[in-house]
Amino acid sequence: MITRTEIHPIRGWLLVLTLLGVCILTLGLSGCSDDPAGPGETPDANKAAAMTGSIQGPAVVDGTLSDLDMFQSPLAGLAADAGIYQETPMDGGWGGEGVDYGYPSKAAMAAAGFQGAEKIAATGRAAVNGHDSPKQRLTLAYMENPGKAGGDTIAVVYYDTADSTGLDALLETDETDIVRLVSQRAYPNAGPLQIADRATEIVFDSNGTLETGEDDAYHSVNFSTTRSSGEVTTAVLEPVGDPGPMESGVEVRSYQRIDDPLFHPLQAWYMAEIRLDLGDFRVDGDETFHALTATVHWRTGAEHTASLAPVEDEAIEPDTDVRAVGAFTARPDNDWLESTADTLLVRMGDLDDDTDDLLYRISRASVFDGTAADGGHPRSYVLMVPDEPVLPGDEPCGGEAMQDVHYHEDWWLSHLNRSADIDCDGSGSLTDTMDFRDGSSYTRTITWDGQGAATVSENRADGTVVAGAFNETTGDYSLVTTFPSGHDPVSRDRHGTSLDGSIEAWEIVTWQDAHPDTTYFTAVESGDETTASGYRVDGDDREAFTLTSDSDGNASGVWSHIDGSEGQFEIEMLEGGGSHLTFAASDPAADGSPSVTGEVWYAPDGSGTGTITFTQYGNSVTYTVNFGPDGVGELEDEAGNTILL
């Protein structure tokens, strides 16, 4: 059966395309041209209507695919909206706003942060332990001075070779036996990828003996490196609160920041800060982690921060409930998105393994630029609670979910609420409610019986009623739309079969004069792409068309008529269910070589706004168009006059 990732309540562009033909019939009432046409050269509005309305065949295809979409479990679409699974790897997609801030990325970002904490500790251990460590070299050169005092230089070795310059030094702090180990190097001939400067400082309590590290107690570790490329790394490991040894039971702060990272040129810097109990500093692997904050900052000004902390316990253990928060702030010049914030309830499992994490609950809040109908920002909130814990990248088999969206104040659709309760056996229900600017509303409820059958009932703001059913076993589907009294057309019947990756579909629209318009097409799914072809018969006219649609609902196609006119279109699906339509049509054999182009932005209920331009005899007329969700629209001409459609 053909499925798609996104679930959209209504394909607004289907309505827009149907209305455009009606819209352009009014052009002769108040249209004006930049270059007034001469006698007999006025652009023909009826021709414009015919050319524009001819794209209805492809519109029927995408409308049918959308109808079939709604019979699929909504959890896949809601899971994607919430960020449970995305395909962009953690080390990719960093350009512009192309950051992947889904759940798998947060897990990978956390794992990388924890590994950074261990790297800092390992640097400290390497500097004081081992056969050729700086401490061992200094101890061999200058044996312990029994007369040492606070502030003394115990030992120092200078380096000046063809490869490097610098020093290693052991210095007493103000307190005897609390020693500073300082190591500095400069590499004047370092290549572009190599370290040009590095510095390390470790403060430890020697307990009176430098020649052995078995009784040393570590107070802090600091190091920094600079590459010839300009990358700068700084790191610190130190107790939280009062200074003292980093020993078992003491909370420690591990901080690392990298500026101008070599292998991520679009990033300005990134950092990770971890609160943890190091246990025995000299032992690798006995750490207990308390909290993590990791941030990536782009040169565009965009920023992404992930944080982890236990919900109730003090430490992050394999069976601890952990609250993970991910916040993404868009670049300042982004003209649509302000921020997203995700809150997850997870269990981290093995902190060195980002594939065993379990997700128990997730929510995503997105804030957009502009003003919503209720006076706040346009915004979207998605909450999902899977029936069973989910691994990174997996789709939940069932669960409860809700989505709440407040749209821009200029849109006809002002508010969308969606709630779903799906069991892992496939049974359950989904209810969509839409509120419109004039106080009217739309509702749709879909139910699944868990045995392969689904039904839908829909009540639109204008009184239109939709009833339908789908049988997954046979692939048979039927959706009957009954328009309100006095509406023309009277009804629409969509039916056919969708099974094993292919569709055979009919649409029959009945008008008040009892004549039908019939569309027939077949479609085949290949991977994430669906290809359809068919024809539309409207009286004596016949339209042939083909189109390609991807799993997100983006589509493109072409059509041609028996009179020689032809055209093409593209539709791009937007976050939250809206879409962006562009189209063009021409009839070079007709008088004046007419052509039409258009662009429409619309909400998921079908309301939208855009422009259409019709050119004939070398003269062009451009209009602004606005549409409600159920066919009511208006056109504004160049003089500002408004025409109801």
Summary of the structure (lengths in Angstrom):
residues: 645
radius of gyration: 33.1
end to end distance: 38.6
largest distance: 112.7
contacts: 2200
relative contact order: 0.15
helix: 13%
strand: 46%
